[in-house]
Amino acid sequence: MKRVAAIDLGTNTVRMLVAEQAPEGFSTVYSNQIITRLGEGLTATGLLSEKAMKRTVEGIAHLVSQAQSHRPFDLYIAATSAARDAGNTAVFARMVKEAVGADLMVIPWEEEARLSLLGASLVTGGRLDKFVLFDVGGGSTEYILAASGAPAGKCGTDLGVVRLTEKYITKHPVADYEYGRLLAEVEAKVDTAFDTLGAGGGETVVGTAGTVTSIAAMALGLTEYDQGRINNSVVTSADVEALRRKIFAMTIAERGHLAFLKDGREDLIVPGFAIVQATMNRFGADKLVVSDYGLREGFVMELLYSPGAWV
């Protein structure tokens, strides 16, 4: 049975999945993730910092080490926004190669969007003929209009939760004036995405990645992450607003006691709420369908069934 290991290396999170072919697409052998915030400080300097590169390489090596018992597998690493934007990505790529022996593949946002749709489609199945998928990342957010399982429109934005946090948010509980400035940028760029996609409004909206799944987990009242309950769960705009008010009134330390915000998302959830709410509002969606599957799972599917472009 063919087995592969895929790493989705984002601006904030390193997500690893070891999987093999199965009738339903793939069977998970090992899955884990770690927040390393690779893109910390990137907006200000244009470079990946030494500290961020070091802890990210250590995070990758840790995940690969944890997965060792599940070998043999071929390891592939797809890097997104931070690696695309940084002026010293070649240095970082050498560090990764030395640590785990795998090449760093920096993918364009269009490819990121396509793979995210492929992954999310495993969750939505054939139930949704037409929908808008948005993938909230640390350095960017991609929007895809899907029709009959294929992308009918795509738009990449620089609405990343790490970038927006560093640019606007310094106070916790959240200061209204800081959030107002952040929200103005988010709404303007979501408007652009709406116009670019040519969406009519009223399409089902599907969200993926850590911001969306964290909001869903809190809305569901989970105490432990449950992928089965997250996938295809529905969060209403009222749910999101109630959570936003609660979270924004907390300090960083108080958020750190919440299961789905600790260890790296305590501050990043602020722009995350802005992106989610602005997207739901602009696309006329009172409900948000949630997918835990995204780029990582789409990447695995290609490696298992259409590996030509990657090997």
TORMI-229397 format. One record per residue (C-alpha): residue number from 1; residue in three letters; chain; y, z, x negated. Coordinates in Angstrom, 2 decimals, padded with zeros to 5 digits. Example, Ala and Ser with C-alpha at 12.3 -4.5 7.8 and 13.67 -1.06 7.14 Angstrom:
2
+-----+------+------+---------+---------+---------+
! pos ! code ! unit !      py !      pz !      px !
+-----+------+------+---------+---------+---------+
!   1 !  ALA !    A ! -004.50 !  007.80 ! -012.30 !
!   2 !  SER !    A ! -001.06 !  007.14 ! -013.67 !
+-----+------+------+---------+---------+---------+
//
This chain:
311
+-----+------+------+---------+---------+---------+
! pos ! code ! unit !      py !      pz !      px !
+-----+------+------+---------+---------+---------+
!   1 !  MET !    A !  000.00 !  000.00 !  000.00 !
!   2 !  LYS !    A !  003.35 ! -001.03 ! -001.44 !
!   3 !  ARG !    A !  005.62 !  001.93 ! -002.22 !
!   4 !  VAL !    A !  009.27 !  001.92 ! -003.27 !
!   5 !  ALA !    A !  012.00 !  004.46 ! -003.99 !
!   6 !  ALA !    A !  015.55 !  003.68 ! -002.96 !
!   7 !  ILE !    A !  018.70 !  005.61 ! -003.79 !
!   8 !  ASP !    A !  021.91 !  005.14 ! -001.82 !
!   9 !  LEU !    A !  024.54 !  006.27 ! -004.33 !
!  10 !  GLY !    A !  027.73 !  006.94 ! -002.43 !
!  11 !  THR !    A !  031.15 !  008.34 ! -003.22 !
!  12 !  ASN !    A !  030.06 !  011.76 ! -001.99 !
!  13 !  THR !    A !  026.29 !  011.85 ! -001.57 !
!  14 !  VAL !    A !  023.16 !  010.69 ! -003.39 !
!  15 !  ARG !    A !  020.41 !  009.93 ! -000.86 !
!  16 !  MET !    A !  016.85 !  009.15 ! -001.95 !
!  17 !  LEU !    A !  013.95 !  007.81 !  000.09 !
!  18 !  VAL !    A !  010.42 !  007.05 ! -001.10 !
!  19 !  ALA !    A !  008.59 !  004.99 !  001.50 !
!  20 !  GLU !    A !  005.71 !  002.61 !  002.03 !
!  21 !  GLN !    A !  004.95 ! -000.15 !  004.47 !
!  22 !  ALA !    A !  003.87 !  000.86 !  007.97 !
!  23 !  PRO !    A !  003.52 ! -000.83 !  011.37 !
!  24 !  GLU !    A !  006.81 !  000.71 !  012.54 !
!  25 !  GLY !    A !  008.62 ! -000.56 !  009.43 !
!  26 !  PHE !    A !  008.12 !  002.15 !  006.87 !
!  27 !  SER !    A !  006.48 !  005.52 !  006.47 !
!  28 !  THR !    A !  008.48 !  008.23 !  004.70 !
!  29 !  VAL !    A !  006.75 !  009.69 !  001.65 !
!  30 !  TYR !    A !  009.68 !  011.72 !  000.31 !
!  31 !  SER !    A !  013.28 !  012.08 !  001.45 !
!  32 !  ASN !    A !  016.12 !  014.17 !  000.07 !
!  33 !  GLN !    A !  019.81 !  014.09 ! -000.67 !
!  34 !  ILE !    A !  022.37 !  015.92 ! -002.77 !
!  35 !  ILE !    A !  026.17 !  016.02 ! -002.62 !
!  36 !  THR !    A !  027.73 !  015.29 ! -006.02 !
!  37 !  ARG !    A !  031.15 !  013.85 ! -005.06 !
!  38 !  LEU !    A !  031.04 !  011.03 ! -007.62 !
!  39 !  GLY !    A !  034.41 !  009.74 ! -006.40 !
!  40 !  GLU !    A !  036.30 !  012.98 ! -006.96 !
!  41 !  GLY !    A !  039.74 !  012.16 ! -008.37 !
!  42 !  LEU !    A !  039.07 !  008.41 ! -008.37 !
!  43 !  THR !    A !  042.03 !  007.54 ! -006.16 !
!  44 !  ALA !    A !  044.49 !  009.17 ! -008.55 !
!  45 !  THR !    A !  043.06 !  007.89 ! -011.84 !
!  46 !  GLY !    A !  041.09 !  004.75 ! -011.02 !
!  47 !  LEU !    A !  038.22 !  006.20 ! -013.05 !
!  48 !  LEU !    A !  035.09 !  008.23 ! -012.49 !
!  49 !  SER !    A !  035.64 !  011.60 ! -014.15 !
!  50 !  GLU !    A !  033.30 !  012.87 ! -016.85 !
!  51 !  LYS !    A !  032.39 !  015.88 ! -014.72 !
!  52 !  ALA !    A !  031.66 !  013.79 ! -011.64 !
!  53 !  MET !    A !  029.53 !  011.33 ! -013.59 !
!  54 !  LYS !    A !  027.60 !  014.12 ! -015.29 !
!  55 !  ARG !    A !  026.78 !  016.02 ! -012.11 !
!  56 !  THR !    A !  025.86 !  012.80 ! -010.30 !
!  57 !  VAL !    A !  023.49 !  011.71 ! -013.06 !
!  58 !  GLU !    A !  021.99 !  015.20 ! -013.01 !
!  59 !  GLY !    A !  021.63 !  014.93 ! -009.23 !
!  60 !  ILE !    A !  019.87 !  011.56 ! -009.48 !
!  61 !  ALA !    A !  017.55 !  012.88 ! -012.19 !
!  62 !  HIS !    A !  016.76 !  015.93 ! -010.07 !
!  63 !  LEU !    A !  015.81 !  013.83 ! -007.05 !
!  64 !  VAL !    A !  013.68 !  011.49 ! -009.15 !
!  65 !  SER !    A !  011.96 !  014.48 ! -010.76 !
!  66 !  GLN !    A !  011.25 !  016.00 ! -007.34 !
!  67 !  ALA !    A !  009.69 !  012.71 ! -006.24 !
!  68 !  GLN !    A !  007.48 !  012.37 ! -009.33 !
!  69 !  SER !    A !  004.37 !  013.60 ! -007.53 !
!  70 !  HIS !    A !  004.70 !  010.65 ! -005.14 !
!  71 !  ARG !    A !  004.44 !  007.98 ! -007.80 !
!  72 !  PRO !    A !  003.69 !  005.22 ! -008.41 !
!  73 !  PHE !    A !  006.88 !  003.67 ! -007.07 !
!  74 !  ASP !    A !  009.53 !  001.24 ! -008.23 !
!  75 !  LEU !    A !  013.02 !  002.80 ! -008.31 !
!  76 !  TYR !    A !  016.11 !  000.96 ! -007.11 !
!  77 !  ILE !    A !  019.67 !  002.33 ! -006.96 !
!  78 !  ALA !    A !  022.40 !  000.79 ! -004.80 !
!  79 !  ALA !    A !  025.91 !  002.08 ! -005.53 !
!  80 !  THR !    A !  028.80 !  001.63 ! -003.14 !
!  81 !  SER !    A !  032.52 !  002.34 ! -002.91 !
!  82 !  ALA !    A !  033.18 !  004.63 ! -005.89 !
!  83 !  ALA !    A !  031.22 !  002.39 ! -008.24 !
!  84 !  ARG !    A !  032.95 ! -000.70 ! -006.84 !
!  85 !  ASP !    A !  036.41 !  000.72 ! -007.37 !
!  86 !  ALA !    A !  036.16 !  002.56 ! -010.69 !
!  87 !  GLY !    A !  037.27 !  001.04 ! -013.96 !
!  88 !  ASN !    A !  034.52 !  002.74 ! -015.95 !
!  89 !  THR !    A !  031.45 !  002.02 ! -013.83 !
!  90 !  ALA !    A !  029.73 !  000.36 ! -016.81 !
!  91 !  VAL !    A !  029.81 !  003.69 ! -018.64 !
!  92 !  PHE !    A !  028.31 !  005.45 ! -015.65 !
!  93 !  ALA !    A !  025.62 !  002.76 ! -015.29 !
!  94 !  ARG !    A !  024.53 !  003.35 ! -018.88 !
!  95 !  MET !    A !  024.28 !  007.09 ! -018.21 !
!  96 !  VAL !    A !  022.09 !  006.45 ! -015.16 !
!  97 !  LYS !    A !  019.87 !  004.02 ! -017.08 !
!  98 !  GLU !    A !  019.36 !  006.52 ! -019.89 !
!  99 !  ALA !    A !  018.53 !  009.32 ! -017.46 !
! 100 !  VAL !    A !  016.08 !  007.64 ! -015.08 !
! 101 !  GLY !    A !  015.37 !  004.19 ! -016.52 !
! 102 !  ALA !    A !  016.73 !  002.27 ! -013.53 !
! 103 !  ASP !    A !  019.57 ! -000.22 ! -013.31 !
! 104 !  LEU !    A !  022.60 !  000.59 ! -011.18 !
! 105 !  MET !    A !  023.20 ! -002.18 ! -008.65 !
! 106 !  VAL !    A !  026.78 ! -002.15 ! -007.35 !
! 107 !  ILE !    A !  026.80 ! -003.83 ! -003.96 !
! 108 !  PRO !    A !  029.83 ! -005.35 ! -002.16 !
! 109 !  TRP !    A !  030.99 ! -003.85 !  001.12 !
! 110 !  GLU !    A !  029.61 ! -006.84 !  003.05 !
! 111 !  GLU !    A !  026.13 ! -006.07 !  001.72 !
! 112 !  GLU !    A !  026.63 ! -002.38 !  002.46 !
! 113 !  ALA !    A !  027.48 ! -003.24 !  006.06 !
! 114 !  ARG !    A !  024.49 ! -005.56 !  006.44 !
! 115 !  LEU !    A !  022.02 ! -003.00 !  005.08 !
! 116 !  SER !    A !  023.51 ! -000.25 !  007.24 !
! 117 !  LEU !    A !  022.96 ! -002.40 !  010.32 !
! 118 !  LEU !    A !  019.39 ! -003.13 !  009.25 !
! 119 !  GLY !    A !  018.72 !  000.58 !  008.91 !
! 120 !  ALA !    A !  020.43 !  001.63 !  012.13 !
! 121 !  SER !    A !  018.62 ! -001.11 !  014.06 !
! 122 !  LEU !    A !  015.38 !  000.75 !  013.39 !
! 123 !  VAL !    A !  016.81 !  003.50 !  015.59 !
! 124 !  THR !    A !  018.53 !  001.44 !  018.27 !
! 125 !  GLY !    A !  015.57 ! -000.94 !  018.49 !
! 126 !  GLY !    A !  015.94 ! -003.55 !  021.21 !
! 127 !  ARG !    A !  017.72 ! -001.18 !  023.59 !
! 128 !  LEU !    A !  021.21 ! -002.33 !  022.64 !
! 129 !  ASP !    A !  021.94 ! -006.05 !  022.81 !
! 130 !  LYS !    A !  025.52 ! -005.65 !  021.64 !
! 131 !  PHE !    A !  027.10 ! -002.69 !  019.87 !
! 132 !  VAL !    A !  029.60 ! -001.64 !  017.22 !
! 133 !  LEU !    A !  028.19 !  000.25 !  014.24 !
! 134 !  PHE !    A !  030.43 !  002.22 !  011.91 !
! 135 !  ASP !    A !  029.28 !  003.81 !  008.66 !
! 136 !  VAL !    A !  031.55 !  006.62 !  007.46 !
! 137 !  GLY !    A !  031.37 !  007.05 !  003.70 !
! 138 !  GLY !    A !  033.11 !  009.03 !  001.02 !
! 139 !  GLY !    A !  035.13 !  006.05 ! -000.19 !
! 140 !  SER !    A !  034.99 !  003.54 !  002.64 !
! 141 !  THR !    A !  034.01 !  002.95 !  006.25 !
! 142 !  GLU !    A !  032.37 ! -000.28 !  007.34 !
! 143 !  TYR !    A !  032.43 ! -001.69 !  010.88 !
! 144 !  ILE !    A !  029.85 ! -004.15 !  012.17 !
! 145 !  LEU !    A !  029.74 ! -005.88 !  015.54 !
! 146 !  ALA !    A !  026.07 ! -006.49 !  016.26 !
! 147 !  ALA !    A !  024.76 ! -008.97 !  018.81 !
! 148 !  SER !    A !  021.05 ! -009.59 !  019.40 !
! 149 !  GLY !    A !  020.23 ! -007.67 !  016.23 !
! 150 !  ALA !    A !  022.46 ! -009.74 !  013.95 !
! 151 !  PRO !    A !  025.98 ! -009.13 !  012.62 !
! 152 !  ALA !    A !  028.57 ! -011.03 !  014.68 !
! 153 !  GLY !    A !  031.52 ! -009.54 !  012.81 !
! 154 !  LYS !    A !  032.19 ! -007.22 !  009.87 !
! 155 !  CYS !    A !  035.18 ! -005.33 !  008.52 !
! 156 !  GLY !    A !  035.42 ! -003.11 !  005.45 !
! 157 !  THR !    A !  038.09 ! -000.41 !  005.19 !
! 158 !  ASP !    A !  039.06 !  002.16 !  002.57 !
! 159 !  LEU !    A !  038.76 !  004.97 !  005.11 !
! 160 !  GLY !    A !  036.64 !  007.25 !  002.95 !
! 161 !  VAL !    A !  036.50 !  010.98 !  003.61 !
! 162 !  VAL !    A !  036.82 !  011.93 ! -000.07 !
! 163 !  ARG !    A !  039.82 !  009.65 ! -000.58 !
! 164 !  LEU !    A !  041.56 !  010.78 !  002.60 !
! 165 !  THR !    A !  040.96 !  014.46 !  001.91 !
! 166 !  GLU !    A !  042.46 !  014.18 ! -001.57 !
! 167 !  LYS !    A !  045.41 !  012.20 ! -000.26 !
! 168 !  TYR !    A !  046.38 !  014.31 !  002.76 !
! 169 !  ILE !    A !  044.59 !  017.63 !  003.26 !
! 170 !  THR !    A !  045.49 !  020.75 !  001.28 !
! 171 !  LYS !    A !  045.51 !  023.48 !  003.94 !
! 172 !  HIS !    A !  042.65 !  025.17 !  005.78 !
! 173 !  PRO !    A !  042.99 !  025.98 !  008.66 !
! 174 !  VAL !    A !  044.28 !  022.44 !  009.01 !
! 175 !  ALA !    A !  048.06 !  021.99 !  009.15 !
! 176 !  ASP !    A !  049.21 !  019.77 !  012.03 !
! 177 !  TYR !    A !  051.70 !  017.86 !  009.87 !
! 178 !  GLU !    A !  049.07 !  017.00 !  007.26 !
! 179 !  TYR !    A !  046.59 !  015.89 !  009.88 !
! 180 !  GLY !    A !  049.25 !  013.85 !  011.64 !
! 181 !  ARG !    A !  049.90 !  011.79 !  008.50 !
! 182 !  LEU !    A !  046.18 !  011.33 !  007.90 !
! 183 !  LEU !    A !  045.56 !  010.28 !  011.50 !
! 184 !  ALA !    A !  048.35 !  007.69 !  011.38 !
! 185 !  GLU !    A !  046.66 !  005.88 !  008.49 !
! 186 !  VAL !    A !  043.23 !  006.13 !  010.09 !
! 187 !  GLU !    A !  044.39 !  004.78 !  013.45 !
! 188 !  ALA !    A !  046.20 !  001.85 !  011.86 !
! 189 !  LYS !    A !  043.12 !  000.80 !  009.90 !
! 190 !  VAL !    A !  040.77 !  001.28 !  012.84 !
! 191 !  ASP !    A !  043.11 ! -000.99 !  014.84 !
! 192 !  THR !    A !  042.70 ! -003.61 !  012.11 !
! 193 !  ALA !    A !  038.92 ! -003.26 !  012.24 !
! 194 !  PHE !    A !  038.96 ! -003.69 !  016.03 !
! 195 !  ASP !    A !  041.03 ! -006.86 !  015.77 !
! 196 !  THR !    A !  038.94 ! -008.25 !  012.89 !
! 197 !  LEU !    A !  035.64 ! -007.76 !  014.71 !
! 198 !  GLY !    A !  036.89 ! -009.48 !  017.83 !
! 199 !  ALA !    A !  035.37 ! -006.73 !  019.93 !
! 200 !  GLY !    A !  036.23 ! -006.76 !  023.58 !
! 201 !  GLY !    A !  036.27 ! -003.00 !  023.93 !
! 202 !  GLY !    A !  033.69 ! -001.15 !  025.95 !
! 203 !  GLU !    A !  030.82 ! -001.97 !  023.58 !
! 204 !  THR !    A !  028.38 !  000.84 !  022.82 !
! 205 !  VAL !    A !  029.51 !  002.55 !  019.62 !
! 206 !  VAL !    A !  026.89 !  003.72 !  017.12 !
! 207 !  GLY !    A !  027.78 !  005.94 !  014.17 !
! 208 !  THR !    A !  025.84 !  006.64 !  011.00 !
! 209 !  ALA !    A !  026.10 !  008.69 !  007.77 !
! 210 !  GLY !    A !  026.78 !  012.35 !  007.02 !
! 211 !  THR !    A !  030.01 !  012.87 !  008.95 !
! 212 !  VAL !    A !  028.53 !  011.56 !  012.18 !
! 213 !  THR !    A !  025.16 !  013.30 !  011.83 !
! 214 !  SER !    A !  026.87 !  016.61 !  010.97 !
! 215 !  ILE !    A !  028.99 !  016.39 !  014.12 !
! 216 !  ALA !    A !  025.89 !  015.52 !  016.15 !
! 217 !  ALA !    A !  023.90 !  018.43 !  014.70 !
! 218 !  MET !    A !  026.69 !  020.86 !  015.60 !
! 219 !  ALA !    A !  027.08 !  019.37 !  019.08 !
! 220 !  LEU !    A !  023.34 !  019.76 !  019.66 !
! 221 !  GLY !    A !  023.46 !  023.37 !  018.50 !
! 222 !  LEU !    A !  020.84 !  022.83 !  015.81 !
! 223 !  THR !    A !  020.21 !  025.56 !  013.24 !
! 224 !  GLU !    A !  018.12 !  023.26 !  011.03 !
! 225 !  TYR !    A !  018.49 !  019.53 !  010.58 !
! 226 !  ASP !    A !  016.07 !  017.63 !  012.81 !
! 227 !  GLN !    A !  016.11 !  013.87 !  012.23 !
! 228 !  GLY !    A !  014.07 !  013.26 !  015.36 !
! 229 !  ARG !    A !  016.69 !  014.94 !  017.54 !
! 230 !  ILE !    A !  019.62 !  013.36 !  015.70 !
! 231 !  ASN !    A !  018.41 !  009.77 !  016.00 !
! 232 !  ASN !    A !  019.55 !  008.28 !  019.31 !
! 233 !  SER !    A !  021.35 !  011.47 !  020.31 !
! 234 !  VAL !    A !  024.59 !  011.00 !  022.26 !
! 235 !  VAL !    A !  027.82 !  012.87 !  021.57 !
! 236 !  THR !    A !  030.69 !  012.69 !  024.06 !
! 237 !  SER !    A !  034.38 !  012.50 !  023.21 !
! 238 !  ALA !    A !  034.77 !  015.93 !  024.81 !
! 239 !  ASP !    A !  032.07 !  017.31 !  022.48 !
! 240 !  VAL !    A !  033.87 !  015.89 !  019.45 !
! 241 !  GLU !    A !  037.26 !  017.26 !  020.49 !
! 242 !  ALA !    A !  035.88 !  020.74 !  021.18 !
! 243 !  LEU !    A !  034.22 !  020.81 !  017.76 !
! 244 !  ARG !    A !  037.34 !  019.49 !  016.06 !
! 245 !  ARG !    A !  039.48 !  022.28 !  017.47 !
! 246 !  LYS !    A !  036.93 !  024.89 !  016.42 !
! 247 !  ILE !    A !  036.45 !  023.55 !  012.89 !
! 248 !  PHE !    A !  040.13 !  022.92 !  012.21 !
! 249 !  ALA !    A !  040.95 !  026.57 !  012.98 !
! 250 !  MET !    A !  038.53 !  027.76 !  010.28 !
! 251 !  THR !    A !  039.05 !  028.43 !  006.60 !
! 252 !  ILE !    A !  036.91 !  026.68 !  004.00 !
! 253 !  ALA !    A !  034.91 !  029.88 !  003.55 !
! 254 !  GLU !    A !  034.25 !  030.15 !  007.28 !
! 255 !  ARG !    A !  033.08 !  026.53 !  007.46 !
! 256 !  GLY !    A !  030.78 !  027.24 !  004.54 !
! 257 !  HIS !    A !  028.74 !  029.51 !  006.80 !
! 258 !  LEU !    A !  027.96 !  026.59 !  009.10 !
! 259 !  ALA !    A !  024.61 !  025.00 !  008.27 !
! 260 !  PHE !    A !  025.81 !  021.40 !  008.36 !
! 261 !  LEU !    A !  029.12 !  021.81 !  006.55 !
! 262 !  LYS !    A !  028.13 !  023.97 !  003.59 !
! 263 !  ASP !    A !  027.64 !  022.70 !  000.06 !
! 264 !  GLY !    A !  030.24 !  019.96 !  000.04 !
! 265 !  ARG !    A !  031.38 !  018.90 !  003.51 !
! 266 !  GLU !    A !  033.64 !  021.86 !  004.33 !
! 267 !  ASP !    A !  036.85 !  019.93 !  003.64 !
! 268 !  LEU !    A !  035.59 !  016.38 !  004.14 !
! 269 !  ILE !    A !  034.83 !  016.94 !  007.81 !
! 270 !  VAL !    A !  038.59 !  016.90 !  008.53 !
! 271 !  PRO !    A !  039.14 !  013.16 !  007.94 !
! 272 !  GLY !    A !  035.64 !  012.64 !  009.30 !
! 273 !  PHE !    A !  036.79 !  013.84 !  012.70 !
! 274 !  ALA !    A !  039.84 !  011.58 !  012.48 !
! 275 !  ILE !    A !  037.70 !  008.50 !  011.79 !
! 276 !  VAL !    A !  035.19 !  009.31 !  014.54 !
! 277 !  GLN !    A !  037.81 !  010.04 !  017.19 !
! 278 !  ALA !    A !  040.04 !  007.10 !  016.30 !
! 279 !  THR !    A !  037.03 !  004.78 !  016.42 !
! 280 !  MET !    A !  035.83 !  006.04 !  019.79 !
! 281 !  ASN !    A !  039.34 !  005.82 !  021.22 !
! 282 !  ARG !    A !  040.10 !  002.31 !  019.94 !
! 283 !  PHE !    A !  036.77 !  000.86 !  021.00 !
! 284 !  GLY !    A !  036.98 !  002.53 !  024.40 !
! 285 !  ALA !    A !  033.87 !  004.63 !  023.96 !
! 286 !  ASP !    A !  033.52 !  007.97 !  025.72 !
! 287 !  LYS !    A !  030.08 !  008.39 !  024.15 !
! 288 !  LEU !    A !  028.81 !  007.93 !  020.60 !
! 289 !  VAL !    A !  025.19 !  007.06 !  019.83 !
! 290 !  VAL !    A !  024.06 !  008.63 !  016.55 !
! 291 !  SER !    A !  021.78 !  007.15 !  013.89 !
! 292 !  ASP !    A !  020.50 !  009.12 !  010.93 !
! 293 !  TYR !    A !  019.25 !  005.80 !  009.55 !
! 294 !  GLY !    A !  021.69 !  003.59 !  007.68 !
! 295 !  LEU !    A !  022.12 !  001.90 !  004.33 !
! 296 !  ARG !    A !  019.30 !  003.79 !  002.60 !
! 297 !  GLU !    A !  016.75 !  002.86 !  005.24 !
! 298 !  GLY !    A !  017.95 ! -000.73 !  005.39 !
! 299 !  PHE !    A !  017.64 ! -000.92 !  001.61 !
! 300 !  VAL !    A !  014.06 !  000.36 !  001.81 !
! 301 !  MET !    A !  013.16 ! -002.23 !  004.44 !
! 302 !  GLU !    A !  014.42 ! -005.06 !  002.24 !
! 303 !  LEU !    A !  012.61 ! -003.72 ! -000.81 !
! 304 !  LEU !    A !  009.36 ! -003.47 !  001.13 !
! 305 !  TYR !    A !  009.51 ! -006.77 !  002.99 !
! 306 !  SER !    A !  012.13 ! -009.06 !  001.38 !
! 307 !  PRO !    A !  012.54 ! -007.88 ! -002.21 !
! 308 !  GLY !    A !  013.53 ! -011.22 ! -003.71 !
! 309 !  ALA !    A !  017.24 ! -010.46 ! -004.06 !
! 310 !  TRP !    A !  016.64 ! -007.10 ! -005.71 !
! 311 !  VAL !    A !  013.89 ! -007.62 ! -008.27 !
+-----+------+------+---------+---------+---------+
//
